[in-house]
C-alpha cells in the first residue's frame, strides 16, 4: 500500500547575507524535524558546494565564488507549514525587499 505524500511539512524561509558587501539572498528549504537552523545551514552548505562545482551563472553562486565562506551570515526569517504557503510568503518578501542575490525574481 502506498503512503499518501505529506503536503503539510514545515518549510524554513532563510536569508543569507554577505557581510562584506551587504547583498542578500532569500530561500526556502524543507525543515528536518524541528531543527530549523540546522536545515537552513545544510541548504547553505549545498549552495556553497554547487557554487564551487557547477558553472551556474546565478547571482548567489557568482558572489560565493568571489568571497570567502566566512563573510556569510545565515538567518531564519520564518517557518511555514506547507510548501504552497512558503512559496507565497517568499514571493511576497522578494517583492517587498531587495534581495540582490536572487536571480529568479
Biotite code that builds the C-alpha atoms (Angstrom):
import biotite.structure as struc

atoms = struc.array([
    struc.Atom([0.000, 0.000, 0.000], chain_id="A", res_id=1, res_name="UNK", atom_name="CA", element="C"),
    struc.Atom([1.397, 3.399, -0.979], chain_id="A", res_id=2, res_name="UNK", atom_name="CA", element="C"),
    struc.Atom([1.540, 6.085, 1.651], chain_id="A", res_id=3, res_name="UNK", atom_name="CA", element="C"),
    struc.Atom([-0.002, 9.434, 0.907], chain_id="A", res_id=4, res_name="UNK", atom_name="CA", element="C"),
    struc.Atom([2.652, 12.077, 0.325], chain_id="A", res_id=5, res_name="UNK", atom_name="CA", element="C"),
    struc.Atom([2.590, 14.762, 3.029], chain_id="A", res_id=6, res_name="UNK", atom_name="CA", element="C"),
    struc.Atom([1.868, 18.271, 1.877], chain_id="A", res_id=7, res_name="UNK", atom_name="CA", element="C"),
    struc.Atom([1.964, 19.965, 5.263], chain_id="A", res_id=8, res_name="UNK", atom_name="CA", element="C"),
    struc.Atom([5.665, 19.763, 6.111], chain_id="A", res_id=9, res_name="UNK", atom_name="CA", element="C"),
    struc.Atom([7.409, 22.694, 7.723], chain_id="A", res_id=10, res_name="UNK", atom_name="CA", element="C"),
    struc.Atom([9.488, 24.862, 5.410], chain_id="A", res_id=11, res_name="UNK", atom_name="CA", element="C"),
    struc.Atom([12.200, 27.240, 6.548], chain_id="A", res_id=12, res_name="UNK", atom_name="CA", element="C"),
    struc.Atom([12.492, 30.621, 4.870], chain_id="A", res_id=13, res_name="UNK", atom_name="CA", element="C"),
    struc.Atom([16.082, 31.743, 5.333], chain_id="A", res_id=14, res_name="UNK", atom_name="CA", element="C"),
    struc.Atom([18.271, 34.688, 4.400], chain_id="A", res_id=15, res_name="UNK", atom_name="CA", element="C"),
    struc.Atom([21.953, 34.548, 3.503], chain_id="A", res_id=16, res_name="UNK", atom_name="CA", element="C"),
    struc.Atom([23.740, 37.891, 3.951], chain_id="A", res_id=17, res_name="UNK", atom_name="CA", element="C"),
    struc.Atom([27.167, 38.717, 2.608], chain_id="A", res_id=18, res_name="UNK", atom_name="CA", element="C"),
    struc.Atom([28.537, 40.919, 5.401], chain_id="A", res_id=19, res_name="UNK", atom_name="CA", element="C"),
    struc.Atom([31.307, 42.350, 3.212], chain_id="A", res_id=20, res_name="UNK", atom_name="CA", element="C"),
    struc.Atom([29.045, 43.856, 0.542], chain_id="A", res_id=21, res_name="UNK", atom_name="CA", element="C"),
    struc.Atom([25.602, 43.826, 2.186], chain_id="A", res_id=22, res_name="UNK", atom_name="CA", element="C"),
    struc.Atom([23.976, 41.758, -0.556], chain_id="A", res_id=23, res_name="UNK", atom_name="CA", element="C"),
    struc.Atom([21.454, 39.122, 0.475], chain_id="A", res_id=24, res_name="UNK", atom_name="CA", element="C"),
    struc.Atom([19.594, 36.041, -0.754], chain_id="A", res_id=25, res_name="UNK", atom_name="CA", element="C"),
    struc.Atom([16.213, 34.689, 0.330], chain_id="A", res_id=26, res_name="UNK", atom_name="CA", element="C"),
    struc.Atom([15.488, 30.974, 0.046], chain_id="A", res_id=27, res_name="UNK", atom_name="CA", element="C"),
    struc.Atom([13.281, 28.107, 1.192], chain_id="A", res_id=28, res_name="UNK", atom_name="CA", element="C"),
    struc.Atom([14.161, 24.617, 2.346], chain_id="A", res_id=29, res_name="UNK", atom_name="CA", element="C"),
    struc.Atom([12.256, 21.749, 3.925], chain_id="A", res_id=30, res_name="UNK", atom_name="CA", element="C"),
    struc.Atom([12.697, 21.534, 7.693], chain_id="A", res_id=31, res_name="UNK", atom_name="CA", element="C"),
    struc.Atom([14.309, 18.426, 9.113], chain_id="A", res_id=32, res_name="UNK", atom_name="CA", element="C"),
    struc.Atom([12.048, 17.765, 12.070], chain_id="A", res_id=33, res_name="UNK", atom_name="CA", element="C"),
    struc.Atom([12.154, 20.818, 14.314], chain_id="A", res_id=34, res_name="UNK", atom_name="CA", element="C"),
    struc.Atom([15.804, 21.593, 13.550], chain_id="A", res_id=35, res_name="UNK", atom_name="CA", element="C"),
    struc.Atom([15.125, 24.737, 11.582], chain_id="A", res_id=36, res_name="UNK", atom_name="CA", element="C"),
    struc.Atom([18.532, 26.419, 11.749], chain_id="A", res_id=37, res_name="UNK", atom_name="CA", element="C"),
    struc.Atom([20.272, 23.118, 11.023], chain_id="A", res_id=38, res_name="UNK", atom_name="CA", element="C"),
    struc.Atom([18.041, 22.631, 7.953], chain_id="A", res_id=39, res_name="UNK", atom_name="CA", element="C"),
    struc.Atom([18.882, 26.111, 6.657], chain_id="A", res_id=40, res_name="UNK", atom_name="CA", element="C"),
    struc.Atom([22.586, 25.545, 7.393], chain_id="A", res_id=41, res_name="UNK", atom_name="CA", element="C"),
    struc.Atom([22.597, 22.326, 5.347], chain_id="A", res_id=42, res_name="UNK", atom_name="CA", element="C"),
    struc.Atom([20.977, 24.189, 2.454], chain_id="A", res_id=43, res_name="UNK", atom_name="CA", element="C"),
    struc.Atom([23.613, 26.939, 2.779], chain_id="A", res_id=44, res_name="UNK", atom_name="CA", element="C"),
    struc.Atom([26.356, 24.299, 2.568], chain_id="A", res_id=45, res_name="UNK", atom_name="CA", element="C"),
    struc.Atom([24.680, 22.868, -0.539], chain_id="A", res_id=46, res_name="UNK", atom_name="CA", element="C"),
    struc.Atom([24.674, 26.334, -2.124], chain_id="A", res_id=47, res_name="UNK", atom_name="CA", element="C"),
    struc.Atom([28.401, 26.668, -1.367], chain_id="A", res_id=48, res_name="UNK", atom_name="CA", element="C"),
    struc.Atom([29.148, 23.257, -2.855], chain_id="A", res_id=49, res_name="UNK", atom_name="CA", element="C"),
    struc.Atom([27.169, 23.951, -6.032], chain_id="A", res_id=50, res_name="UNK", atom_name="CA", element="C"),
    struc.Atom([28.823, 27.362, -6.392], chain_id="A", res_id=51, res_name="UNK", atom_name="CA", element="C"),
    struc.Atom([32.253, 25.685, -6.412], chain_id="A", res_id=52, res_name="UNK", atom_name="CA", element="C"),
    struc.Atom([31.405, 22.638, -8.545], chain_id="A", res_id=53, res_name="UNK", atom_name="CA", element="C"),
    struc.Atom([28.812, 23.830, -11.057], chain_id="A", res_id=54, res_name="UNK", atom_name="CA", element="C"),
    struc.Atom([29.075, 26.507, -13.691], chain_id="A", res_id=55, res_name="UNK", atom_name="CA", element="C"),
    struc.Atom([25.813, 28.283, -12.829], chain_id="A", res_id=56, res_name="UNK", atom_name="CA", element="C"),
    struc.Atom([25.717, 31.999, -13.557], chain_id="A", res_id=57, res_name="UNK", atom_name="CA", element="C"),
    struc.Atom([23.325, 32.730, -10.699], chain_id="A", res_id=58, res_name="UNK", atom_name="CA", element="C"),
    struc.Atom([23.994, 35.863, -8.666], chain_id="A", res_id=59, res_name="UNK", atom_name="CA", element="C"),
    struc.Atom([24.372, 33.950, -5.380], chain_id="A", res_id=60, res_name="UNK", atom_name="CA", element="C"),
    struc.Atom([26.844, 31.464, -6.833], chain_id="A", res_id=61, res_name="UNK", atom_name="CA", element="C"),
    struc.Atom([28.909, 34.165, -8.532], chain_id="A", res_id=62, res_name="UNK", atom_name="CA", element="C"),
    struc.Atom([29.054, 36.022, -5.210], chain_id="A", res_id=63, res_name="UNK", atom_name="CA", element="C"),
    struc.Atom([30.067, 32.822, -3.376], chain_id="A", res_id=64, res_name="UNK", atom_name="CA", element="C"),
    struc.Atom([32.867, 32.169, -5.878], chain_id="A", res_id=65, res_name="UNK", atom_name="CA", element="C"),
    struc.Atom([34.250, 35.668, -5.260], chain_id="A", res_id=66, res_name="UNK", atom_name="CA", element="C"),
    struc.Atom([34.093, 35.621, -1.437], chain_id="A", res_id=67, res_name="UNK", atom_name="CA", element="C"),
    struc.Atom([35.303, 33.522, 1.463], chain_id="A", res_id=68, res_name="UNK", atom_name="CA", element="C"),
    struc.Atom([32.564, 31.474, 3.187], chain_id="A", res_id=69, res_name="UNK", atom_name="CA", element="C"),
    struc.Atom([33.272, 33.314, 6.452], chain_id="A", res_id=70, res_name="UNK", atom_name="CA", element="C"),
    struc.Atom([31.686, 36.546, 5.142], chain_id="A", res_id=71, res_name="UNK", atom_name="CA", element="C"),
    struc.Atom([28.202, 35.000, 5.068], chain_id="A", res_id=72, res_name="UNK", atom_name="CA", element="C"),
    struc.Atom([25.659, 35.035, 7.864], chain_id="A", res_id=73, res_name="UNK", atom_name="CA", element="C"),
    struc.Atom([22.541, 32.870, 7.889], chain_id="A", res_id=74, res_name="UNK", atom_name="CA", element="C"),
    struc.Atom([19.234, 33.979, 9.393], chain_id="A", res_id=75, res_name="UNK", atom_name="CA", element="C"),
    struc.Atom([15.900, 32.238, 9.820], chain_id="A", res_id=76, res_name="UNK", atom_name="CA", element="C"),
    struc.Atom([13.174, 34.554, 8.535], chain_id="A", res_id=77, res_name="UNK", atom_name="CA", element="C"),
    struc.Atom([10.177, 32.308, 9.204], chain_id="A", res_id=78, res_name="UNK", atom_name="CA", element="C"),
    struc.Atom([8.970, 28.725, 9.474], chain_id="A", res_id=79, res_name="UNK", atom_name="CA", element="C"),
    struc.Atom([5.831, 27.967, 7.483], chain_id="A", res_id=80, res_name="UNK", atom_name="CA", element="C"),
    struc.Atom([3.678, 24.862, 7.337], chain_id="A", res_id=81, res_name="UNK", atom_name="CA", element="C"),
    struc.Atom([3.080, 23.760, 3.746], chain_id="A", res_id=82, res_name="UNK", atom_name="CA", element="C"),
    struc.Atom([5.049, 24.266, 0.541], chain_id="A", res_id=83, res_name="UNK", atom_name="CA", element="C"),
    struc.Atom([2.469, 26.475, -1.196], chain_id="A", res_id=84, res_name="UNK", atom_name="CA", element="C"),
    struc.Atom([2.248, 28.874, 1.750], chain_id="A", res_id=85, res_name="UNK", atom_name="CA", element="C"),
    struc.Atom([6.049, 29.013, 1.985], chain_id="A", res_id=86, res_name="UNK", atom_name="CA", element="C"),
    struc.Atom([6.348, 29.948, -1.686], chain_id="A", res_id=87, res_name="UNK", atom_name="CA", element="C"),
    struc.Atom([3.616, 32.579, -1.340], chain_id="A", res_id=88, res_name="UNK", atom_name="CA", element="C"),
    struc.Atom([5.468, 34.192, 1.560], chain_id="A", res_id=89, res_name="UNK", atom_name="CA", element="C"),
    struc.Atom([8.794, 34.015, -0.278], chain_id="A", res_id=90, res_name="UNK", atom_name="CA", element="C"),
    struc.Atom([7.289, 35.767, -3.312], chain_id="A", res_id=91, res_name="UNK", atom_name="CA", element="C"),
    struc.Atom([5.751, 38.444, -1.082], chain_id="A", res_id=92, res_name="UNK", atom_name="CA", element="C"),
    struc.Atom([9.088, 39.068, 0.670], chain_id="A", res_id=93, res_name="UNK", atom_name="CA", element="C"),
    struc.Atom([11.014, 39.166, -2.612], chain_id="A", res_id=94, res_name="UNK", atom_name="CA", element="C"),
    struc.Atom([8.662, 41.861, -3.889], chain_id="A", res_id=95, res_name="UNK", atom_name="CA", element="C"),
    struc.Atom([8.750, 43.855, -0.642], chain_id="A", res_id=96, res_name="UNK", atom_name="CA", element="C"),
    struc.Atom([12.530, 43.832, -0.013], chain_id="A", res_id=97, res_name="UNK", atom_name="CA", element="C"),
    struc.Atom([15.572, 43.953, -2.254], chain_id="A", res_id=98, res_name="UNK", atom_name="CA", element="C"),
    struc.Atom([17.428, 40.655, -2.377], chain_id="A", res_id=99, res_name="UNK", atom_name="CA", element="C"),
    struc.Atom([20.292, 41.314, -4.791], chain_id="A", res_id=100, res_name="UNK", atom_name="CA", element="C"),
    struc.Atom([21.478, 37.696, -4.897], chain_id="A", res_id=101, res_name="UNK", atom_name="CA", element="C"),
    struc.Atom([18.161, 36.172, -6.003], chain_id="A", res_id=102, res_name="UNK", atom_name="CA", element="C"),
    struc.Atom([18.435, 35.586, -9.749], chain_id="A", res_id=103, res_name="UNK", atom_name="CA", element="C"),
    struc.Atom([14.949, 34.301, -10.466], chain_id="A", res_id=104, res_name="UNK", atom_name="CA", element="C"),
    struc.Atom([12.833, 37.150, -9.075], chain_id="A", res_id=105, res_name="UNK", atom_name="CA", element="C"),
])
